Amino acid sequence: MQFQHEFDRLSGTLFVEGQYVKSKSTEQISVIDPATEDRIAEISSASEGETDDVMDIANAARNRWLAFDPRTRSTMLHEVAARIRRDKAIYGYFMTREEGKPFKESVDETSWCATAIDYYAELGRHDAGRVAGTTVPGQFHYSIKEPLGTVVIILPFNFPLVLMCWELAAALAAGNSVIVKPHEQTTITTLKFMEVFTSLPKGLVQVVTGGPRVAQQLVRSRKTHCIAYTGSVPIAQEIMRACSETFKPVLIEASGNDPFIVMPSAPLDVAARAGAFAAYLNCGQVCTSAERFYVHQDIHDEFVERMVVEAKRLRIGNGLDAVDIGPMATSRQRDRFEALLSRARLEGAKFATGGNRPASLNRGWFVEPSVLTNVSPDSEILNGESFGPVAPICKVASFEEALMLANRSDFGLGATLYSRDMHEVMRAVNEIEAGMVWVNAPVLDNDALPFGGRKMSGVGRQLGPEGLAQFQSSKWVMIDPEAQTQDFWWFPYAEAEAYKMPSDNSLV
């Protein structure tokens, strides 16, 4: 296969102080192509000493980064974005080989990395603090924004580059250094991508590879100063508990269970196409996937028919071919997902289409996109994160029922409504308990607006000014140029301000 020499070169390496170095660790993890089941690389689980050295280097690099003025740092980040755009097809290829998604999706993701870096390159020099009106004549009162220190980014497999860049761009723009711990499945992609940062100060962006042991060391160390994690709820909870011991700031995106509501006023042809895209993008392995459909009874049957048509027309295969859906990223993920579908059958769900492995593909971790009907609101598949290509459809009698069920979840990441009734639209915007609401345009992001959720979906926000603030600390400064005495409140207190007992010995 193309670029195999690069997979071989990057196997077993770390990205330290601006260069690739072979890890001294003997603990190796195989990387398997999910479309072919071929072993394509191996990664090292970095030793405790190697990880500790990386943290020391990051803390030293941060000081070199801060020596540049904000405009120069901005220019350097724009140059990184330009390099990403130039070579986006290369990084897209690596991502498809490791994660499985169609090449078009991989290239799109790489392009979004460039837009995020360009956005934060400008935002980072736009606002360094603010001046407040003084409360004492002659003084100067203001605040400044400072970096937190060394930021650790712990990544999932499903969007290995863009989720990294959303956080990395903001962290760098704020003046921090960054250590990346990629997911084991997509480590080679992350390592290859590091070449775009070689123009920055050495050690400013580094990668340590491995599994949970490496992540735990980075999280617990006092040499790191913020943890950004995207992944499962249990691991997110472990990270928050560990960080609470030192009040280390955290940014957590921990799963979604997004509702997709379809009302009678919706254009059903558009809503069905949107629903299929929202449910099956990246083989359903998206935190903001449409994972539970609430469809009004008046249009339920027609919507189901249209969804089945959309699901059946999708081309399934190797992401390097002309396809719409690739494989699931790992065999473990497919096993988990197929077990979920089996339990949905036992709970009474009917498969309008899908639910099997494609007969034409005997290698790779492929699964057909499914449409489920007769799904109970209380079923497991509607109340947890399915994280696979399935559209479970629950019939509702009213908009009020749809809203109630949409909010009856432990998660609150995103939500989609298809309706042209403005009363329904405004109620959804104001009443749905989620960090993001899409009306007639699902799943899109905007670099300038905050991405994140409520409830068990996590804490903090990526993107927008809010995303920059995650990696900053504010410092309040008060200056008296004349160093005047402040007798209006210093010792000794004036006799006139002391309490005096009323003459009649009673309080008035």
C-alpha positions in Angstrom: 0.0 0.0 0.0 1.0 3.6 -0.6 3.1 5.3 2.2 3.8 2.0 3.9 7.4 3.2 4.3 6.0 6.1 6.4 4.0 3.8 8.6 7.2 1.8 9.2 9.3 4.9 9.8 6.8 6.3 12.4 6.2 3.0 14.1 7.5 3.0 17.7 8.4 6.7 17.7 7.5 9.7 19.8 7.5 13.3 18.7 9.9 15.0 21.1 11.5 18.5 20.9 10.6 18.9 17.3 11.8 15.5 16.0 10.8 11.9 15.8 12.7 9.7 18.2 12.4 5.9 18.7 10.9 5.0 22.1 13.1 2.9 24.4 9.9 1.1 25.5 9.6 -2.6 24.7 5.8 -2.4 25.2 4.3 -2.4 21.7 0.7 -2.1 20.4 -0.3 -3.2 16.9 -2.3 -0.9 14.6 -4.8 -2.7 12.4 -6.3 -1.3 9.2 -10.1 -1.6 9.9 -10.9 -2.1 6.2 -8.5 -5.0 5.5 -7.6 -6.3 9.0 -3.9 -6.0 8.0 -1.4 -5.0 10.6 0.0 -1.7 9.2 2.1 -0.3 12.1 2.9 -0.6 15.8 3.2 2.0 18.4 5.2 2.2 21.6 3.8 2.7 25.1 6.1 5.4 26.3 8.1 4.7 29.5 7.6 6.7 32.6 11.0 8.3 32.1 10.3 9.3 28.5 6.9 10.8 29.5 8.5 12.7 32.4 11.2 14.1 30.0 8.5 15.3 27.6 6.8 17.3 30.4 10.1 19.0 31.3 10.7 19.9 27.7 7.2 21.3 27.3 7.5 23.5 30.3 10.8 25.0 29.0 9.4 25.4 25.5 6.5 27.5 26.9 8.8 30.2 28.0 10.4 30.4 24.5 6.9 30.7 23.0 5.9 33.5 25.3 9.1 35.4 24.3 7.4 36.1 20.9 4.9 38.9 20.7 1.3 37.9 20.0 1.4 39.2 16.4 4.5 37.0 15.7 2.8 34.0 17.3 -0.2 34.6 15.2 1.8 34.7 12.0 3.5 31.4 12.9 0.2 29.7 13.5 -1.1 31.0 10.1 1.9 29.4 8.5 1.0 26.1 10.2 -2.5 26.3 8.8 -1.2 27.0 5.3 0.9 23.8 5.5 -2.0 21.8 6.6 -4.0 23.0 3.6 -1.2 22.2 1.2 -0.8 18.6 2.4 -4.3 17.8 3.6 -4.7 14.8 1.1 -1.6 13.1 2.7 -3.0 13.4 6.2 -6.4 12.3 4.9 -4.9 9.2 3.5 -3.2 8.2 6.8 -6.5 8.9 8.7 -8.5 6.7 6.4 -6.0 3.8 6.7 -6.1 3.9 10.5 -9.6 5.0 11.3 -11.6 3.8 8.3 -13.7 6.8 7.4 -14.1 7.7 3.7 -11.2 9.6 2.2 -13.5 12.6 1.6 -14.4 12.8 5.3 -10.7 12.5 6.3 -9.7 15.4 4.0 -12.6 17.5 5.2 -11.5 16.9 8.8 -7.9 17.9 8.0 -9.3 21.1 6.3 -11.2 22.0 9.5 -7.9 21.8 11.4 -6.6 24.7 9.3 -9.7 26.8 9.8 -9.5 26.3 13.6 -5.8 27.3 13.7 -6.4 30.4 11.5 -9.3 31.4 13.8 -7.4 31.1 17.0 -4.3 32.7 15.4 -6.3 35.9 15.2 -8.4 35.6 18.4 -5.3 35.0 20.5 -3.9 38.5 19.8 -7.3 40.2 19.8 -7.9 40.3 23.6 -5.1 40.2 26.2 -7.2 41.7 29.0 -9.3 44.8 29.8 -9.1 48.0 31.6 -11.7 48.8 34.3 -12.8 52.1 35.7 -10.8 52.8 38.8 -12.4 52.9 42.3 -9.7 55.1 43.7 -8.6 58.4 42.0 -5.1 58.2 40.5 -4.9 54.4 40.4 -4.9 52.1 37.3 -7.0 48.9 37.5 -6.9 46.2 34.7 -6.8 42.5 34.1 -4.5 40.4 32.0 -4.9 36.9 30.5 -2.1 34.4 31.0 -1.5 30.8 29.8 -2.1 28.0 32.2 1.2 26.2 31.4 1.4 22.8 29.8 -1.8 21.5 28.3 -2.4 17.7 27.8 -4.8 16.7 25.1 -6.1 13.1 25.3 -7.8 12.1 22.1 -10.4 9.6 20.8 -10.1 7.6 17.6 -13.0 9.0 15.7 -11.8 12.6 14.9 -8.1 12.4 15.7 -6.9 15.6 14.0 -9.7 18.1 14.2 -10.5 17.5 17.9 -6.8 17.9 18.6 -6.6 21.1 16.6 -9.7 22.7 18.2 -7.9 22.4 21.5 -4.3 22.7 20.4 -5.0 25.9 18.4 -6.7 27.6 21.4 -4.0 26.4 23.8 -1.1 27.7 21.7 -2.9 31.0 20.9 -3.3 31.4 24.7 0.5 30.9 25.1 0.6 27.3 26.4 2.7 24.4 25.4 0.9 21.2 24.4 1.4 17.4 24.9 -0.8 15.1 22.8 -1.7 11.6 23.9 -3.4 10.1 20.8 -5.7 7.2 20.7 -3.9 3.9 20.1 -5.8 3.3 16.8 -4.9 6.6 15.2 -1.4 7.3 16.6 0.4 7.1 13.3 -1.9 9.7 11.8 -1.2 12.0 14.7 2.6 11.5 14.5 2.6 12.1 10.8 0.6 15.3 11.3 3.3 16.7 13.7 5.5 17.7 10.8 3.3 20.7 10.3 4.4 22.1 13.7 8.2 21.8 13.1 8.4 25.5 12.4 7.3 26.3 15.9 9.7 26.4 18.9 11.1 22.9 19.6 9.1 21.1 22.3 6.1 23.4 22.0 4.0 20.6 20.6 4.9 17.0 21.4 3.4 13.5 21.2 3.7 10.7 23.7 2.2 7.4 22.6 0.6 4.5 24.5 -2.4 3.5 26.5 -4.0 4.3 29.8 -0.8 4.1 31.8 0.7 7.0 29.8 -2.4 9.1 30.1 -2.6 8.5 33.8 0.9 9.8 34.3 0.2 12.9 32.3 -3.0 13.6 34.2 -1.6 13.1 37.7 1.7 14.9 37.2 2.2 18.4 38.8 4.2 19.2 35.7 1.0 19.5 33.6 -1.5 22.3 34.2 -4.7 21.5 32.2 -6.2 18.3 30.8 -8.5 18.3 27.7 -10.1 14.9 27.2 -12.7 13.5 24.7 -14.0 10.0 25.3 -16.1 7.9 27.6 -17.9 9.0 30.8 -16.1 6.5 33.1 -12.6 7.6 32.0 -13.7 11.3 32.1 -14.8 10.8 35.7 -11.5 9.2 36.6 -9.7 12.2 35.1 -11.8 14.7 37.0 -11.3 12.9 40.2 -7.5 12.9 39.7 -7.4 16.6 38.7 -9.6 17.6 41.7 -6.7 16.8 44.0 -4.8 19.8 42.7 -7.7 21.8 41.2 -6.1 21.3 37.8 -8.5 22.7 35.2 -10.2 20.2 32.9 -12.1 20.3 29.6 -14.2 17.3 29.1 -16.4 16.1 26.2 -17.8 12.8 27.4 -20.3 11.3 25.0 -23.7 12.3 23.5 -27.1 10.8 22.9 -28.5 13.4 20.6 -32.2 13.5 19.7 -33.4 14.2 16.1 -37.0 15.5 16.1 -39.1 15.5 12.9 -42.4 17.4 12.9 -45.2 17.4 10.2 -44.2 20.8 8.8 -40.7 19.5 7.9 -39.8 18.8 4.2 -39.5 15.0 4.6 -37.2 14.4 1.6 -34.7 16.9 3.1 -35.3 15.6 6.7 -34.6 12.0 5.7 -31.4 12.9 3.9 -30.3 14.9 6.9 -31.3 12.1 9.3 -29.3 9.6 7.3 -26.2 11.8 7.3 -26.5 12.6 11.0 -26.9 9.0 11.9 -24.3 7.4 9.5 -21.5 10.0 9.2 -18.2 8.3 10.0 -20.1 5.0 10.4 -22.1 6.6 13.2 -18.9 7.1 15.3 -19.6 10.8 16.0 -20.3 12.3 19.4 -23.0 14.5 17.9 -24.6 11.7 15.8 -28.4 11.5 15.7 -28.8 8.6 18.0 -32.6 8.7 18.8 -35.2 9.8 16.3 -38.6 11.2 17.6 -41.0 11.4 14.6 -44.5 12.7 14.8 -47.1 9.9 14.2 -48.7 11.8 11.2 -45.5 11.5 9.2 -43.9 8.5 10.9 -44.4 5.9 8.2 -43.5 8.1 5.3 -40.3 9.3 7.1 -39.3 5.7 7.8 -39.8 4.7 4.2 -37.6 7.6 3.1 -34.9 6.8 5.7 -34.8 3.2 4.4 -34.2 4.4 0.9 -31.4 6.7 2.1 -29.8 3.9 4.1 -29.9 1.4 1.2 -28.4 3.7 -1.3 -25.2 4.2 0.7 -22.1 2.6 -0.7 -20.1 0.6 1.9 -16.5 -0.3 1.6 -12.8 0.6 2.0 -12.6 4.4 2.7 -10.0 4.7 -0.1 -12.6 3.6 -2.6 -15.6 5.5 -3.9 -17.8 4.9 -0.8 -20.1 6.7 1.6 -19.4 4.6 4.7 -16.3 2.8 5.8 -15.8 0.2 8.5 -16.0 0.7 12.2 -12.6 1.7 13.6 -11.9 -1.4 15.7 -13.2 -5.0 16.0 -14.0 -4.2 19.6 -16.2 -1.3 18.5 -18.1 -3.5 16.1 -18.6 -6.3 18.6 -20.0 -3.8 21.1 -22.3 -2.3 18.5 -23.6 -5.6 17.2 -24.3 -6.7 20.8 -26.4 -3.5 21.2 -28.4 -4.3 18.1 -29.0 -7.8 19.3 -30.4 -6.5 22.6 -32.6 -4.0 20.7 -34.1 -6.9 18.8 -34.9 -8.6 22.1 -36.6 -5.5 23.4 -38.9 -5.6 20.4 -37.3 -3.2 17.8 -38.0 -4.1 14.2 -35.3 -3.7 11.5 -36.7 -1.9 8.5 -33.3 -2.3 7.0 -29.7 -3.3 8.0 -28.5 -5.0 11.1 -26.1 -7.3 9.4 -22.6 -7.4 8.0 -22.4 -6.7 4.3 -22.4 -10.0 2.5 -20.0 -8.7 -0.2 -17.3 -7.8 2.3 -15.6 -10.8 4.1 -12.7 -8.8 5.6 -12.8 -5.6 7.6 -15.1 -4.4 10.4 -18.1 -3.4 8.3 -21.7 -3.3 9.3 -24.8 -2.2 7.4 -26.5 1.1 8.3 -29.7 0.2 10.1 -33.2 1.8 10.5 -35.1 0.6 13.5 -38.8 1.0 14.2 -41.2 0.0 17.0 -38.5 1.4 19.4 -39.7 2.0 23.0 -38.7 5.3 24.6 -37.4 3.2 27.5 -35.2 0.9 25.3 -31.5 0.7 25.9 -30.6 1.8 22.4 -32.4 5.1 22.9 -30.9 5.9 26.3 -27.2 5.4 25.8 -24.6 6.3 23.2 -24.9 3.7 20.4 -21.8 5.1 18.5 -22.6 3.1 15.3 -24.6 3.4 12.1 -28.1 3.1 13.4 -31.3 5.2 13.3 -33.7 4.1 16.0 -37.1 5.7 15.4 -39.6 6.3 18.1 -43.1 7.5 17.2 -44.5 10.4 19.2 -48.0 11.9 19.3 -47.1 15.6 19.8 -44.3 18.1 19.8 -44.6 18.2 23.6 -43.9 14.5 23.9 -40.9 14.9 21.6 -39.5 17.7 23.8 -40.1 15.7 26.9 -38.3 12.6 25.5 -35.5 14.7 24.1 -34.8 16.1 27.6 -35.2 12.7 29.3 -31.6 11.8 29.0 -28.4 11.8 31.1 -26.7 13.5 28.2 -27.0 17.0 26.7 -24.6 17.5 23.9 -26.6 18.4 20.8 -30.1 18.1 19.4 -31.7 18.5 15.9 -35.2 19.7 15.0 -36.7 19.5 11.5 -39.7 21.8 11.5 -40.9 25.0 9.6 -43.2 25.9 12.4 -41.5 28.9 14.1 -43.4 28.3 17.4 -41.9 24.8 17.5 -38.5 26.2 16.5 -38.3 28.8 19.3 -39.6 26.4 21.9 -36.9 23.8 20.9 -34.2 26.5 21.1 -35.3 27.6 24.5 -36.4 24.3 26.1 -34.1 21.6 24.8 -31.4 20.8 27.5 -28.3 20.7 25.3 -25.2 22.7 24.5 -26.1 22.9 20.8 -29.4 23.0 18.8 -29.5 22.5 15.1 -32.7 23.5 13.3 -33.0 22.2 9.8 -29.2 21.9 9.4 -27.7 19.1 11.5 -24.2 18.4 12.9 -22.4 21.5 11.5 -19.8 23.3 13.5 -18.6 26.9 13.5 -15.1 27.8 14.7 -16.5 31.0 16.2 -19.2 29.4 18.3 -18.8 27.2 21.4 -19.0 23.4 21.1 -19.9 21.4 24.2 -22.6 19.9 26.2 -24.5 19.7 29.5 -25.3 17.0 32.0 -23.1 13.9 31.5 -21.8 15.2 28.2 -19.0 17.0 29.9 -17.8 20.4 31.2 -16.3 23.4 29.4 -16.4 24.4 25.8 -14.3 24.1 22.7 -14.2 26.7 19.9 -15.3 30.3 20.0 -13.9 32.8 22.6 -15.1 30.3 25.2 -12.6 27.8 23.8 -9.7 30.2 24.2 -10.7 31.0 27.8 -10.4 27.3 28.7 -6.7 27.6 28.5 -6.2 31.0 30.1 -6.0 32.4 33.6 -7.1 36.0 34.5 -5.0 38.2 36.7 -6.3 41.4 38.2 -3.8 44.2 38.6 -4.1 47.4 40.7 -1.4 50.1 40.4 -1.0 53.3 42.4 1.7 55.3 40.6 2.1 57.7 43.4 2.1 55.1 46.2 -0.2 57.3 48.2 -1.5 56.5 51.7 -5.0 55.2 51.7 -6.3 56.6 55.0 -9.9 56.1 53.9 -9.6 52.5 55.0 -6.1 51.9 56.5 -5.2 51.7 60.2 -5.8 53.4 62.5 -9.6 53.5 62.1 -11.1 57.0 62.7 -12.8 57.5 66.1 -15.8 58.9 64.2 -16.4 55.5 62.6 -16.4 53.5 65.8 -19.7 52.2 67.2 -21.3 54.4 69.7 -24.0 53.2 72.2 -27.3 55.3 71.8 -28.0 57.5 74.7 -31.1 55.7 75.7 -29.3 52.3 75.6 -31.5 51.0 72.9 -31.0 50.5 69.2 -33.1 52.5 66.8 
